[in-house]
């Protein structure tokens, strides 16, 4: 009997959409709909905040969304947040400001927007954005801190932080923008999926995960079948069981079509 995943975990940016876009192609939408019609769970697993996930969830039949790299759980059908894990962002902001002059920061206000220290680029942040002071941000427990290093490249950021130790958090660096995301300790997409699947009675062996970023590595290695997108960095591809075509080629749809044919 051909294996078919009982749960499909999907990254958003670079997997379902072009980075920063809310547009999912018709081919990808169609096959995700078939996943749900076959009774398998569709889980959006993303670094995006909740407010950035809502326009995506409106286009696909997601059973659940693990936002902010797993720090915020959202049930779209009930529009409820059953779990939200936070950390104190002050020490991380201090460490990064000292290392990366010109960096700007934002802390998530779940379902609302962000407090911002410095000026981000247009379109960087979802929801209502309010300028803040360091003291105000340090006093705001948050599930997600993001940083952009202005006037630098992703490669420059990756090199600058390669030996950096940031205790008390989990953090990842984007490969398309000079962008760092920090979430509470021991929170990753993989750990959140493991906990969710335990609640649903689904084995990791029966899960398929697709992603393209460094924050996807834990879920790709956790899943019974982990698939990296074709444009993913070499380190992400190496962590996966197989590599799909790129997001420009609707690679996620091509993978899912094998298990959920039209």
Buried (B, 14 or more C-beta within 10 A) or exposed (E): EEEBBBBBBBBBBBBBBBBEBBEBBEBBBBBBBBBBEEEBBBBBBBBBBBBBBBBBBEBBBBBBBBBBBBBBBBBBEEEEBEBBBBBBBBBBBEBBBEEBEEBBBBBBBBBBBBBBBBEBEEEBBBBEBEEBEBEEBBEBEBBBBBBBBBEBEBEEBBEBBEEEEBEEBBBBBBBBBBBBBBBBEEBBBBBBBBBBBEEBEBEBEBBBBBBBBBBBBBBBBBBBBBBBBBBBBEEBBEBBBEBBBBBEBBBBBBBBBEBBEE
